Amino acid sequence: MLRGIAIALFGLLLMIGGFLAFTSPPRLLSYYDRAMGGGVNARLVAEDVAFGSHGQTLDIWGAETSTDIRRPVVIFWYGGGWAKGDRTSYAFAGRALAKAGFLVVIPDYRKVPDVRFPAFLDDGAEAVAWVAANAYEYGGDAERVVFMGHSAGAYQAVMLALDSKRLEAAGVDPAIVKAAVGLSGPYDFYPFDSPRSIAAFSQWPQPVETQPITYARADAPPLLLVTSDGDETVRPKNANNLAAKLRTLGAPVEVKNYGPLDHEEVVMALSKPFRSKGPVLADSVAFLRVQLGE
């Protein structure tokens, strides 16, 4: 009965244009996820935590019950074309990964048009530095840190996993990164052919330096690159091209293609209401657990 009520309420919200005018689709999905039981056995450990040098903030998700066991940390970066998005709208991802056994950190980062490349990446590196220094306080294990993200967030996750010098500049040992999962991410997209990529990257004098594929290296941490044939926003060639280069170098990489799923459906599949769309959550968690030796 409660499930039916939740579905009915969600349908009602979809019909209320005024509500949607002030609520992003990811935030609405987080509401729906909670109504459908996505919040069971997961909790918001801390919110609006300050980090970095530009007023950034982050949220932390964990299991409902705390223990003395230190949990591995997954830093999850959300998407939005480097121009929009916020950490609170991705509570559904935080809850899902927390229930899977991780301490989940979802950091905000500066966006276009206020900044351009590489400012948002520098914010990401500062988030990693914060985790390295503070994870223990919140029940996390700073020796077991993995990255994950969707779309522009996958760009953040994979770029930071590959470009060791950016982490070093933030005072972080790149060895902190044990693995990374990129969901529907752009990794080989020059020349820039979309308004968002042009706005975020075209001013940089060396475009090749903006591309994750440039930083492929033999000693890269293991990567899982998730893509889908139905994605018309970030084409599968991004994952396939990066994977091919990493394999040539002998680096560990896996690619999973979820067939007809579109760009948004891949990340929606992390939520409880849409998990049946594909095993994105289960496959990502299984990959990370293997890399963490669990």
Buried (B, 14 or more C-beta within 10 A) or exposed (E): EEEEEBBEEBEEBEEEEEEEEEBBEBBBBBBBBBBBBBBEEBBBBBBEBEBBEBEBBBBBBBBEEEEEEBBBBBBBBBBBBBBBBBBBBBBBBBBBBBBBBBBBBBBBBBBBEEBBBBBBBBBBBBBBBBBBEBBBEBBBBBBBBBBBBBBBBBBBBBBBBBBBEBBEEBEBEBEBBBBBBBBBBBBBBBEBEEEBBEBBBBEBEEBEBBBBBBBBBEEBBBBBBBBBEBBEBBBBBBBBBBBBBBEEEEBBBBBBBBEEBBBBBBBBBBBBBBBEBBBBBEBBBBBBBEBBEE
